[in-house]
Amino acid sequence: MERVEFDRFADEYEQQHAENIRVSGESPEYFARYKVQDVARVLGAQGPGRILDFGAGVGASVPHWRDAFPKASLTCLDVSERSLAIARERYREAAEFRSFDGRTVPFAARTFDVAFAACVFHHIEPTRQVPLLRELYRVLADDGALFIFEHNPYNPLTRRAVDTCPFDENAILIAARTLKERLVAAGFRRISVAYRIFFPRQLRVLRPLEGLLTGVPLGAQYRICARKR
């Protein structure tokens, strides 16, 4: 989608998202929280000082970043001015909100310790993904890490949710292997993939087992962690 399309869906995003994921039994907040908690587990006790939320939208992850890393600086970046306006109104003191042109990340090299993109890249034209990944590589510190969460195209419930979601009408789901290849092309190294979200709320008693299933390519989503070196 282009900027105008994201702006058009901004005011209805949360309502449509909640309706679309109803089959999971969970709220949008659950999915936003688990992603940030995943990042926190990977990074451990030494949290980042500077975080870039790339494609932050209406700011769903902001309160969870503040809970996980209260001392970190947080920058939310998006192409949608309307989405950022909503996020800024809700969380004005919690983050810096910046718009960009969808091509050049407007920060100097090595500005951030962590970059994070939650279900963003399936909205980006495939030919533009490697250039944007190179931009994220550029703005990361030398020991920085990029975390990307994406929908798993091999999960049938995920495909159904995407196919019936208005703001996903132009989405192109990306297999983890393909995204990993694009990260390598952008210069990243030490790339790991973990599959996530195997059980709906009705089967949440089984969720402690998900830590044993991260290598099974059937989860509803997957997480990639990529480092510069």
N, C-alpha and C positions, 0 to 999 in steps of 0.2 A: 504494500500500500504506500501511497505517497502522503506527504504532509497533510493535505486537505482531507484525505480519507480518515487519517488518525484523528484530526480535529473533529470531524463529523461524529465519530464514535465516542469521543472522550466522555461526554456527559452520561452516556448510557452504558459505558464499559463495564462497570462493576455489576450492574443489574444483569446484563447479558451474560457476563462471565459466570455469575452465580447460577443462572438458569441452565447454562450449558454444561456445568459440571455437577448438576444435581445427582446424576447417577452414582457419583462417587460417595455421596453422603456427606461431603465436606464443603466448607465455605472457601471462597477465594483467600481469606486470611490464612487458612491452614496451609495452602500451597505456597503462599508468600513466606510464611514463617519457616516451613521446613527447609526451603532453599537457603535462607540465611543461616539457619542452624547447621546445615550441612557444611557451609563454608567455614563456620566457626570451628566445627569438629576437625576439619582438615588442617586449619591453620594452627590449632592448639592454643596454648596459653598466651603466646606472643602474638597479639592481634595487630592488624595493620594500623598505621597512623593516618593513611589517606586512601579513601575508597571512592571509586568511580562506579556509579550505577548507570550503565549504558542502556538506553532505552527504558528509562525509569517510569514512563507513563504517568499515571495519576498518583504515583508515590506509594504503591501498596507495600513496598519493602521497607520504607523509611522507618516506621516504629520498631521494626525487628532489627534493623541495623543499629538503632540507638540502644536497644536492649542488649545486643550481643557485644557491641564495641562502643560504649558510651563516650570514650575519650577520642575516638577517631573523627577526622573531618570527613564529611560525606558530600559528594557532588552528584546531583541527579541530572543526567543529560538526555535530551529527547528532541526529535524533530517536530513534535506536536506542541505548539504554543498553548493550545487550549488545555491539553493534558497537564502541562507544567503549571498553568495558572491554577488548576484544581489542586495540584500537589502543594503549591506554594501557599495557597489559602489554608490548607489543613496543617501543614508542617513548617511554617515559615521559619522558625528558629532552629529547626532540626537539620537543615541541609542547605547547600547552595543549589540553585536551580538554573540550568543553562540550556539554551536551545542551540542547535547546530544544523548545518545544511545537509546532513545525511551522508557527507563524504569526508570532511576533514574534522577530526576531533580538535576543538579549539583550545588546546593546552600544550605547553612546552613538553619536550622530551623528558621522560623519567619523573613525571609529576606525581604518579600514583603508585601505591604499594599493591593494591588489588583492583582489578576491574571485574565487573559482574554484569552478565547479560541474561535475563530470565525470559525465555520464550520470545526472543527478539529476532533471531536470525532467520526463522522461517518466513518472516515478513520482508526480508531483504532479497532483492534480486540476486540469483546465484553469481552472476558475473561481478557483482559489487562486494561480495563477501570477503574475498581475499584482500582487496584494498582496505576494507574497513578493519579487518583483523590486523593488517600491518599498522594501521593507525593506533589500534589498541596496544600493539607491541611497542610502538614508539613512545607512548605516554606512560608505559609501565617502568618502574624502577628496574635496575639490572637483576635484582633478586625478586622481582614482582611475580604475581600469579594472576592468570585470567580464569574465571569460573563462568562456564556457559551451561545453562540448563535449556534443554529442548524436548519437544514432544517426540516420543519414539514412534516412527511410522509403522513399526511391526506389531504394535499393540492395537487390536481391533477396536477397543473402546475409545482409545485416543483418536483413531481415525474417524470414528463416528462423531465424536465431540467436535473435531475440527471441521468435518464436512457439513455440520449443521449449525456452525457458529457464524453469524453475520460478519464479524470483523476478521474472520479467518478465510473469507471467501477467495482471496487471492494468495493464501498461504501455500508455500511449497515445503512440505516436511523434509527434514534432512536426516539421513541415516548417520549414526555415530561415526561409522567408518569414513564416510564422505566428509563430515565436518573435521575429523581428525586430519585427513589429507590436506584440507584447506588451511588448517592451523600450521602444519609443517611448511606449506608453501609460503605462509606469512612469516616464518622464521622461528616459531615456537619449538621448544624441545620439552622432554619429560612430560609427555601428554598421557593422562590416565582417564579412563572412562568408567563410570559406575552407573548401573541402571537402578532406577528408583521407582517407588510407588507401585507396589504389587497387589496390595489388598485394599478394597474399599472400606468405608467406615464400619459396615456391617461385619467385616472380618478383622477388625482392628486388633483383636486379641492375638492375631498372627503377625502383626507388624514387627515385633522384636526379631523375627526371622529374616527381615529384609536385609540385614547386614550380611547375611550369608548368601544372598541372591544377587549381589551387585554385578556379578559377571554373567548373569543370565539375561539375554537381550529381549526380555518380554515385559519389562516394567513399563508403566505408562509414560515415564520420562527418563531422561538420562542426564548425567552431569559429567562435564569434561573439565578437568583442571589442567591447564597448560602453563608452563613456566618458560622464562626467557633463557634460562641456562640450568 
